[in-house]
Amino acid sequence: MNYQDVSYWVGLSVVCAPVLLLFVLGGATLLGHSLSERANGRCVQTAIVVGLLGSLTMLALMLFSGDRRVPVELGSWVAIPHYHFKVKFIFDRLNIPFVILSFVLCGTIGAFAHKYMHREQGFNRFFVFYALFVVGMVVTSLAGTIETLFAGWEMVGLSSTLLVAFYHERKGPVRNGLRVWTVYRVSDAALLLAAVALHHMTGEGDFDAFLSGGTGASWPVGTALLNHDQALLVGLLLLVAAAGKSALVPFSGWLPRAMEGPTPSSAVFYGALSVHLGAFLLLRVGSLLQQSIWLQIAVVLVGVVTAVFAAFAERVQTDIKSALSFACLCQVGIIVAEIGLGFRYIALIHLLGHGCLRTLQFVRAPTLLLDYHNIENAIGDRMPHAESGFWNRLIPLNMRSWFYRLALERGYLDAGLTDYIVQPVVRVFQKCDAMERAWIRWLSGGRVNEMDRTEKASLEELL
């Protein structure tokens, strides 16, 4: 067996390990024979270890052979006269570190969640969503075509939303899950439009068709094949997609809402991996950003504004998970600004280190609160809080309450999106629904079903 065959099967094992985990856990649940907690934990551990060892082996093979890029193709899945795409994975200097990070952190959180979710009613449901998330992260990280990336992108978004609404017996998690899903829909639509535009401009969605001059040069070497105007259009769509997935301004309001999910999901999704996917997408198309100075400026501005906003809002949060989420968002904004400035290796190192740090902090948060309360009980008083003299000197006394309210309401970003984007769309569809019902009522000569009114009222309450 030659080197190409070995690298192909090793790369395939990296993708197949989490896919098999999803089939085992999901299939057992669908058949009504959910695995025991011990068997569940062993399946998760085996899949993560196999995927991690495969990633490390691929890295060793590439270092030994001197290859900068190893493609793993699974053939064309759709081939029609004016459209085709193939499933393709690429191992290079960008996505191997990111996929190794994904396996390490998902394995850490899997072990933590096995204890944290012990005897929880939705134990198996949690790990099915967890497996779906791992598959989505691996597919997105290693995607060689924009269609493959979109498939993984969707799986990450779906699993994340389902885990936000994990405690579906309460209205709060379901409402926040719908809000997160709404923002993700905007992000997904932008990514889909970018894929359509790339197919129109280059004839296919393979990254080699518009990055690196089609020569297979490894990241970050190479230039995009699109001209200035094409790069600006596609880049702006990808920036919107990245902003929605990474909670960049103006889509930052969903990140603290995502903390409604279990602590393990908050740690691995919104503290370490999922929130960095937008930055990873911008890193993946870094050579495309260099084609337009205006696009680079837009990326830097979005990153800087997000970092400033997150630092501003984080100072007034009243719970530890929301404070950590905004602290994480501040660093993500800095990473995006680094990408826009062209410091892509610095941004990658920053991303890897920040993901590990936030995972540790989110996992430590419950016991930290317990230790904090034990100290307060021991001293019989509240712990002192240090005030920032810098901000007190910077902001005039008569404006502090206004800034405090602005930070507490998180810049009114949620209210703005609700009033000017969500509600107008909902009203349009409500009008369409009313017209359809009136037409059906006229045709049937009947009246509106009372059940329909109840369902409509419930939906309006959730929105």
N, C-alpha and C positions, 0 to 999 in steps of 0.2 A: 504494500500500500504506500503510495507516494505522499509527498507533503500536501498536495492539493486535496487528496481524499481525506487525509487526517484532519486538516483544517475544516473541511466541509462538515464532517460528522461531528467534530467538536463544537463548531458553531451551531449546528442543528440541535445539539443536546442542550445548549443554553436556552433556546427558544422552547423546545419540547418539554423540558422539565416543569415549568409553571403551567403549561397547557394541560399536561397530564394531571397535575394537581387539581386544576379546575374541573376536569372531566370526572375525576374520582369523587371529589367532595360534592360537586353539583349533581352528578348522576346518582349518588347514594341518597341525597336529599330528595330528588325528584321521585325516586322509586320508593320513598317512605322507609328506607333503611339507613338512617343517619348513623355515621360512625360514632364510636365512643370517643370521649375526650382524649384518651390515651392514643387510640389509633389515629385520630385527627391530628394530634401533635406530631406523631411519627411521620405521617404523610407530608405535613408542612416542612418538617425538618429535613426529610430526605430530598424533597424537591428543591429547597433552597440550597442545600449543600451541593447537589448535583449541578445546579445552575451556576453557583459560585465557583466550583472547581472547574467547570467548563470555561468560564470567563477567564480565570487565572491561567488555565492551560493555553487558551487562545492568545493571551498576552505573552506568555512565554514563547510560544511558537513564532509569533511575530517578531519578538526581540531576537530570537535565535536566527531566523531566516533573513531578517532585515526588511521584511515587508511592512509597508506603512498602511496597507489597506487590503482586507480580505473580504470579498463578496461571497454571500451564500444565497443562491437563487433557487426559488421553488417553482419556476415556470410562469407562463402567462395564464392568468385566470379569466380574463375577458379580452376578446379580440374581435372587434367589429370594424367595418370600413373606416369610420372616423373616430374611433376611440379604442384604446387598449391599455391594459395595465398588467403588471406582473408583481408577484410577491417576491421581494428582495430584501435581504438584510446585509448590512455592512459593518465590519469591525475595523475601527481606525482609532486614532489617538484621542478623539473626542468621546466616542460613545462607549469604548471599553471601560474607562474610569467611571463613567456615569452608570453603566449597567452593573459594575462591581459594587458601586455605592448602593444601588437599588437592592441587590441581593443581600448585602451586609445589613442594611437598615431594616429591610423587610424580615430578615431572619431574626434580628434583635427584637423587633416588635412582635413577631410571631411567638417567640418564646415568652415575652412579657404578657401578651394577650392570653396565652394559654392559662396562665395563673390568674390574670385580672378578670377574665370572663368565666372563671370556674363556676359551674352550676348556674350560669346565666340562662334564662329561658331561650334566648336567641343565639346560643353558642355556635351551633352549626351554621346558622344563617350568617353570622359574622364572618366565619372563616370562608364561606363561599364567596362573599363579597371581597374578602381579603385576597383570595386566589384570583378573582377577576381583576383586581387592581394590580397584582404582581404581573399577570400576563400583559395587561395594558402598558405597564411601565417598561417591560422588556421589549415589547413590540415597538413602542414609540422610540425607545433609546436606540435600537438597532435598525430602524427603518431605512431602507435604501431608496424608497419611492414615497412620494407624498401621499399616495393612497394607502400604503401600508402604515405610514405615520398617522393618517387620519383614523384608521381602524383602532390602533392603540390609543389614540387621543380620546376616542369615543368610549372605549372600555374604562379608561381612567376616570372620565367624567361621570359615567353611569355608576360605577362602584362608589365613587366619592359621594355622590348625591344620595344613594341608598343608605350609606352609613351615616350621613348627616341626619336622615330621617329614621335611624335605626330604632329609636324608641317611639314607634308610630302610634302607641296608645295615647300619647299626649299631642296636643295641637301645636305646641311650640316647635318641636323637631320637624314635624311635617311641613309647617309653614316655612321654616327656614330652608328645608330641603328643596321646596318648590322655588324659593328665591335663588338658591345656588344653581338649580337646574336652568332657571331663566337666563342667568348670566352666562352659563355654559353654552346655552343655545346660540347666543350672540357670538361667542367665541368660535363655536363649531361652524356657524354659517360663514364667518369670515375666512376660516381655514378652507372650507369647501369652495368658496368663491376663488380663493387663491389657487386651488388645485385646478379649477376649471380654466382660469386665466392662463396658467402654465401650459395646460394641454393645448389651448388655442394658440399660444405663442411658440411653443417648442414641439408640439405634436405628441408629447408624453410627459408623465410626471416623475420620471427617473431623475434623481438629483444630479446624476452625471450629465443630463441633457441641458442643464442650465447652470451648473456649478463646476468649477475646476476644468473648464474647457473640454469636458468629455474625455480627458486623458487619464482619469482615475487618480489624479493627484490627491494626496491625503490632506485632511484638514490640518492647519488652516491655509495650506498652499492653494493657489489657484484663483481664477477670476470668474465672475459670472458671465454667461453668454448673452444675457439680456442687455438691451440698450438702456439709456438713462431713464426714459419715460416708463418703459416696461418694468424696470427694477423698482421704480418709485411706486407704481400701482401695486405690484405684487408685495413689495415690502410693507406698504401701509396696511394691506389686508392681513399679512402675517403679524404685524405689530398689534392690530386689534385682537387677533386670535391669542397672542401671547398675553396681552393685557387682561383679557377675560379669564384665562386659565391661571395666571399668576397674581390676580387681584390688584393689578396696577390701576392707578387713577385713570378713568373715573369709575372703575368696577371694584373698588376696594371694599365696599360695604358688605360683600358676602363673606369675607374671611372670618370675622368674629362670629357670624351666624353659624359657620361650619363647626364651631366648637360645641354644638349641641350633641354631636356624636360621642361615642365612647372615647376615653382618653387614648387608647392605642391607635385609633384611627386618626385622632387629632395630631398625634405625634408623627406618624409616618406619612400622612397625606398632606396636611396643611402646615406642618413644621419642617418637613425634610424633603419630600419628593415631589408631590403633586404641585405644590406652589412654585417649584423651580422649573416646571416643564416649559413655561413660557420663555424663561431665560435660556433654557436648553434649545428651544426652537430657534431663537435668535442667534445662538452660537452655531447651530447647524447651517444656517443660511448666512453666515458672517460675510462671505465673499460677495453675496448679493447686496448687503448693506453698503459696501464700499463703492458700489456703482453710482450712488446718489448722495451728495453731501446733505441734501435736505432730509433724506431719510435718516441719515446718521444723527442730524440735529434733532429730529423728532424722537428718536430712540433715547438720546441723552436727556431731552427735556422730560419725557415721560418718566424715566428713571429717577431723575433728580426731584421732580415734583412728588412722586410717590414716596421717596425716602423722607422728604421734609414733612409731608402730610402724615406719614406713619409715626415719625418721631413726635410730631405735634399731638396726635390723638392718643398715643401710647401712655402719655404722662398722666392722663386723667381716668384711665380704665380702672374699674372697681373689682375685677376678678382676674385671677392669675392667667387663665387661658387666653382671655382677650388681650391682656398686656403682652403675653408672649407672641400672640399672633401678629400684633402690630410691630413688635420688635423684629420679628422675622420678616415682615413686609418691608421694613426700613432697609434691611440688608439686601433683600431681593431688588429693591429699587436701585441701590448702589451697584449691584451686579449688572443690572440692565444698563446703567450709565457707563460702566466699564466696557460693556460690549459695544455700545454706540461710539465710544472713543477709540475702539480698535484694540483694547487690551484684552484679547480673548484668552490667552493663557492665564492671565491674572484672574479673569472672571471665572474660568473653570476651577482653579484652585480655591478661589473664594467660595464658589458654589459647593464644592465637596466638603470643605471644612465647616461651612455654615450648616449644611444638612446634618452632619454628625452632632454639632453642638446643640441644635434645636431639638433633635431627637432626645438627647440626654435631658434637656431641660423639661420637655413635656412629660417624659416618663417620670422624672423626679418630682413634678409639680404636686401630685396628691400627697406624697409623704412629706414634702416641704411644708405644705399647709398644716399637716398634723403636727410637725415639729414646731411650727410657728405658734399654733394654739397652745401647745404644751408649755412653751416658754411664757406666754401671756398668763396662763393659769398659775404658773409658778411664781411670777412676780406680782400677780394680782392687778395688773394694769395693761393698757395698750402699749405696744412697742412704739418707740419714738420714730417719727418719719422726718428725714432730713429734707429741708426745703432748698430749692435751687436759687441761690442769690443771683445767678446770671439772668435767669428769666424774669425775676422780680425787678431787676434793674432795666431790662430791655423793654418790658411792656409797661406802659403807664398805668397808674392805679385805677383810673376811671375806665380803662378798657379791659382790665383783667377778667371781670365777670363775663364780658362779651366773648372774649377768646376762650374762656373756660367752657361756656355753653357751646361754642362752635366745635371745640375739640370733643366735648361729651357727646354731641350729636354726630360725630365723625364726619364733619364737614358738610353735613346734609346731603351726602352723595346718594344714600339710599332714597331719601325723599325726592331728590331730583330725578333719579332713574324711574321711580314709581310714578311721579306726576307727569313726566314728559316722554317716557318711553313705554313703560309697562301699561299704564292705564289707557293711553290712546289706542294701543294695539288691542287691549281687551275690549274697549268700546267698539272698535271696528268689528271684531268677531262677534260681539253680542248683537250688533245690528244685523250682521249676516245671519246669525242664528234666529233672530226674531223674524226676519224676512222669510227664512226657510220654514219656520213653524207656521207663519201666517199662510204661506202657500200650501203647506200640507193640510192645514186646518180647512182651507177653502176647498181643496180637492176632496177631502174625506167628509166634510160637513160635521166634524166632531169638535171637541174642545181639547185644550192642552191638558195633558196628564198631570195630575197633582204631584206625582213622583218627579217629573221633570223640573217642576218649580223648586222642589226641595233640593235636588241635586244642584241646580243653578245657584240657590242661596248659599249652599255649602261651599261651592267653588268660589263665589265672590267673597265669602268670609275668609277663606284661606289666602286669596290674593291680596 
